[in-house]
Amino acid sequence: MTGDIDTFTETGVALSSGTELSADVIVTATGLNMLALGGMGIVVDGCQVDLGKTVSYQGVMFSGIPNLAAVTGYTNASWTLKCELICTYVCRLLQHMDAHGYRQVRPWWPQPELPTRPFIDLAAGYVRRSVNDFPRQGPTAPWRIYQNYLRDVWLFKYSSITDDALQFSGARAGVLQRPTEGVQPPTGPTPIVGRRRGLPGRPAPRRGRRVVGRRRAAR
């Protein structure tokens, strides 16, 4: 039971609601408050980010914050089950960025208003006391956090990495993928990178038999 303590009685604890709880032993404690990202401060383009005004993307990243992923487990099953799935997803995301030369990925929340659903949907006091310090979650995917392992297996391991909510930037061509209004693509010369097997910057090597000439024996 969660409630505010009014006073101690001879047989237990009286709550402010009028309910009295009987107890043989009472352990006093101040309670705990959840701390988002361990209290780490986040600054984007010189501006301090208020996590309570962001929206969680897939339960992994946060709207408007580039190149940041956090791991949060299940509240109704083994915590590490989802942690492992998220790590797999982040590796897939990094491989996609490396393959296309992207240096930055950022989720964008499409609506002007923030959703009201909390990041962790529990009624425990330690969650409710810190709910405004955590990101929100939206009503539907990819902004909804699901507590369903089978659904998440498909989402994190097999679903497409790209969607309308993610913006990638910093490609070799110097342009943005899905440019968003108000965000300008990077300027400057386009780098030319030498790569093998027909990738940009270098022609593919010819395939065929290698002919090696032998020296004549000296007379």
C-alpha positions in Angstrom: 0.0 0.0 0.0 1.2 3.5 -0.8 0.1 6.5 1.2 1.2 9.4 3.4 1.9 8.7 7.0 0.0 10.8 9.5 1.4 9.4 12.8 2.6 6.3 14.5 0.2 4.5 16.8 0.6 1.9 19.5 -0.1 -0.8 17.0 1.3 0.5 13.8 0.9 3.5 11.4 -2.0 5.8 10.8 -2.2 7.2 7.2 -3.6 10.6 6.3 -6.4 8.8 4.5 -7.6 7.5 7.9 -6.5 4.0 7.3 -4.4 2.4 10.1 -1.8 -0.3 9.3 -0.9 -2.7 12.0 2.8 -3.6 12.2 5.1 -5.5 14.5 8.3 -3.8 13.2 8.6 -0.4 11.4 11.7 0.4 9.4 11.9 4.1 8.8 13.3 5.4 5.5 13.0 8.6 3.4 12.2 6.7 0.2 14.0 7.1 -3.1 13.5 9.2 -6.2 14.4 7.8 -9.6 17.1 9.8 -11.4 16.9 10.0 -15.2 20.2 9.0 -16.9 21.9 9.0 -13.5 21.5 12.8 -13.3 23.7 13.4 -16.4 23.2 16.8 -18.0 22.6 17.0 -21.7 23.5 20.0 -23.9 22.5 20.1 -27.6 23.8 23.1 -29.7 24.6 25.0 -26.5 21.1 24.5 -25.0 20.4 22.5 -21.9 17.9 19.7 -22.6 15.0 19.1 -20.2 14.4 15.3 -20.5 10.9 15.8 -19.2 10.0 17.7 -22.4 11.2 15.0 -24.7 9.5 11.9 -26.1 11.0 8.4 -26.0 11.7 6.8 -29.4 11.3 3.0 -29.2 12.2 3.3 -25.5 15.8 3.8 -26.5 16.4 7.3 -27.8 14.8 10.7 -27.1 13.3 13.3 -29.4 15.7 16.1 -30.5 18.8 14.5 -28.9 21.4 13.1 -31.4 23.5 10.0 -30.9 22.2 9.0 -27.5 20.7 5.6 -26.6 19.7 4.4 -23.1 18.8 1.0 -21.9 15.7 0.4 -19.8 14.4 -3.1 -19.1 10.9 -4.6 -18.5 8.8 -3.8 -15.5 6.7 -6.9 -15.9 9.5 -9.5 -16.7 13.2 -10.0 -16.5 14.9 -6.6 -16.7 17.8 -8.0 -18.8 15.6 -9.5 -21.5 14.9 -6.0 -23.0 18.4 -4.8 -22.2 19.8 -7.4 -24.6 17.3 -6.6 -27.3 18.1 -2.9 -27.1 21.8 -3.6 -27.3 21.1 -5.6 -30.5 19.1 -2.8 -31.9 21.8 -0.2 -31.2 24.4 -2.4 -32.9 22.1 -2.6 -36.0 21.7 1.1 -36.0 25.4 1.7 -35.8 26.1 -0.7 -38.6 23.5 1.1 -40.8 25.1 4.5 -40.0 28.6 3.1 -40.8 27.5 1.5 -44.1 26.0 4.9 -45.3 28.6 7.2 -43.8 26.2 8.9 -41.4 27.6 10.5 -38.3 24.4 11.5 -36.5 20.9 10.2 -35.9 18.2 12.1 -34.2 14.5 11.2 -33.5 12.0 14.0 -34.2 8.6 14.2 -32.4 6.1 15.4 -35.1 3.5 17.1 -32.9 3.7 20.5 -31.2 2.2 19.1 -28.0 3.8 16.5 -25.8 2.0 13.3 -25.0 0.9 12.8 -21.4 1.7 9.1 -20.9 4.7 8.7 -18.5 7.9 6.9 -19.5 7.4 4.3 -16.8 3.7 3.5 -16.3 3.7 2.4 -12.7 1.8 3.7 -9.7 4.7 3.3 -7.2 5.6 6.4 -5.2 9.2 6.4 -6.3 8.0 6.5 -9.9 5.3 9.1 -9.4 7.6 11.5 -7.5 10.1 11.7 -10.5 7.7 11.2 -13.4 8.2 14.8 -14.6 11.9 14.4 -14.9 11.6 11.5 -17.4 10.7 11.6 -21.1 7.1 10.9 -22.2 5.9 8.1 -24.4 3.4 8.5 -27.3 0.2 6.5 -27.9 1.5 4.4 -30.8 4.8 3.1 -32.2 7.6 4.1 -32.6 6.9 6.4 -29.6 5.1 3.8 -27.5 7.0 1.6 -25.0 5.7 -1.9 -25.0 6.1 -4.4 -22.2 5.9 -7.3 -24.6 9.0 -9.5 -25.2 7.7 -11.2 -28.3 6.7 -7.9 -29.9 10.1 -6.4 -29.1 12.0 -9.3 -30.5 10.6 -8.5 -33.9 10.9 -4.7 -33.4 14.5 -4.6 -32.3 16.0 -7.6 -34.3 14.1 -7.6 -37.6 12.2 -4.4 -38.3 13.5 -1.7 -40.6 16.1 0.7 -39.1 14.8 3.7 -41.0 11.4 5.3 -40.6 9.8 8.8 -40.8 10.7 9.6 -37.2 14.5 9.2 -37.6 16.7 11.8 -39.3 20.2 10.8 -40.3 22.9 13.3 -41.2 26.5 13.6 -42.0 26.6 11.4 -45.1 29.6 11.3 -47.5 27.5 13.2 -50.0 27.1 16.0 -47.6 23.3 15.9 -47.5 20.6 14.9 -45.0 18.4 11.9 -45.3 14.8 13.1 -44.8 15.7 16.8 -44.1 13.4 18.3 -41.5 12.0 21.9 -41.7 14.4 24.3 -40.0 17.4 21.9 -40.2 20.0 22.8 -42.9 22.2 20.2 -44.5 25.9 20.5 -43.7 27.9 22.7 -46.1 31.5 22.4 -47.4 33.4 20.2 -49.9 32.3 16.6 -50.4 35.0 14.3 -49.2 36.2 11.6 -51.5 37.1 8.4 -49.8 39.0 5.6 -51.5 37.3 2.3 -51.0 37.6 -1.1 -52.5 35.1 -3.1 -54.6 33.3 -0.4 -56.5 32.4 1.9 -53.5 32.5 5.7 -54.1 36.0 7.2 -54.8 37.7 4.2 -56.4 36.8 1.9 -59.3 36.3 -1.8 -58.6 39.4 -4.0 -59.3 39.3 -6.1 -62.3 38.7 -9.8 -61.9 40.8 -12.2 -63.9 43.9 -14.4 -64.0 47.1 -12.8 -62.9 49.9 -13.1 -65.4 53.4 -13.1 -64.0 56.4 -12.9 -66.3 59.5 -14.9 -65.4 63.0 -13.5 -65.9 65.3 -15.0 -68.4 68.2 -16.8 -66.9 71.4 -14.8 -67.2 73.9 -16.1 -69.7 
